[in-house]
Amino acid sequence: MNRLFVVSYEIDYVHRVSIGITADSPETAQQIAEQAFNDATIWDDTAAMPLLSDDYHEAEGESLVWECVAVEQLPAPDHSVRQLKQEYAAMWGCRGLVEAYQQGEASGGSIDWDDLDPLIPLALQALGKPALEIQS
């Protein structure tokens, strides 16, 4: 008899953020950055403090740890999966919108509703909103 399992893995990562700062010394630049971090403004990406990198890198050494837990039913996807799905839908919605406008431009400047209608569910998913019934 098959059972349900939630299988997870963990890998240690380093979160590296780089910003640009104009200062008279490395110490002053670091103080400015630390204050921005403490104020939660380090990611604001301003002209005075541009965000240059915000990335995760796998930590050196073997840190892979697996876990397998039997469950009665699978849990709902957490916020990280919902966010990934929203970002994916937003990207596909944007691509579809650009394609619809390009097709409209190629056909004399008129956009066909049939090219836009499939993008509405993607846009709603990207915004985390429930689907609408489209009246055609």
N, C-alpha and C positions, 0 to 999 in steps of 0.2 A: 504494500500500500504506500503510495506517495504521500509525503507530508510537505507542508510549507516551511520554508526557512528564510530568514533574513540573513544574508551573508554580507559582511562589511569588511573593508580593509582600511588601515590607517597608514599613512606615510608622513614622516616629519617634513615640514616645509619651513622655509625662511620667507617671511614677507618683507620684501625690499621696496621701499618708496624713495624716490629721488626727486628733489625739487631744486629750482634755481633760486639763489639768494644773492643779493648784492650787499656786501658788508666790508668793513675795514680789516677784518681778521677772521681766521677759521673759527676762533672761539665765539666771536660775535655772531657769525653765520649759524653756528650750532645752537646758540642761545635763542636766536630768532626761530629756528626750526623747532626746537623743543617747545617754545611757547606756542607756536602754531599747532603743534601736535596736542599739547595740553588743552588748547582752546578748540580743538577739532576743526581747525580751519586749514590744516596742512593740505587737504585734498581739494581746496576751493579753486585751484588752477587760475590764479590771477596773473595779471601782467607783472606785478611786483614779486610774485612767488609762483612761477609756472610749474605745473606738475610735469615732470620729465619721465617718470617711470613709476608704475605701481604693479608689481608682479610677484608671483610666488615661484620659488625655486626649491627643488627637492634638496633636503639636507644631505650632507655627505654621510656616507656609511649606510649600512643596511638597517632600515627602520620599518620594513613592511611587516605588519601584524594583521593576521586574519582572525575573524570572529564569525561563528555560525550559531544562530539561535533558532530553535524550532518555535513556530508561532501557530496559533489557531487560524488567524487570517492576516494578510499583509496589511501593514499600516498605510495610511494615506501618505502620498509624497510630502516631504517637508518643504519649508520655504525655499531652500536652495534649488530644488527641482522645479518648483513653481516659477521661480525667477528665471531659470534657464529656459523653460518653455515660453515664458513671456518674451524674453530677449530673442529667441528663435522666431516666434511669431512676428515680432516687430521687424526683424530683418527681412523676413519673407514678405511682409506687408509693404515695406518700403521698396523692395525690389519690384514687386507687382505694380505698385503705384508708378514708379519710374517707367516700367515697360508700358503701362497703359497710356501714359502721357506721350511716350515715344511713338506708339502705334497711332495715337490720335494726331500727332504732328505729321506723321507719314501719310495719313489719310485725309489731310486737308484741314486739320485743326479741330476735329470733333472727336471727343472721347466717347467710346461706346460704353454704356452702363454695364453691359455684359462683361466688360473687362474689369470694371470696378467692383461689382457685386461680390465676387469671391474674396475680395480683400477685406470686406467688413468683418467676417468672423475672425480673421487674423488680427485685425486692429483691436477688436474687442478682447481677444485672448491676450494680446500684448498689454492691454490696459487692466487686465484682471476683471473684466466685466462679463456678465452672462451673455450668451448668444441671443441675437434678435432674430425674429422671423422677418425676412425681407419680402416685401410686397412687390411683385413684379407686374 
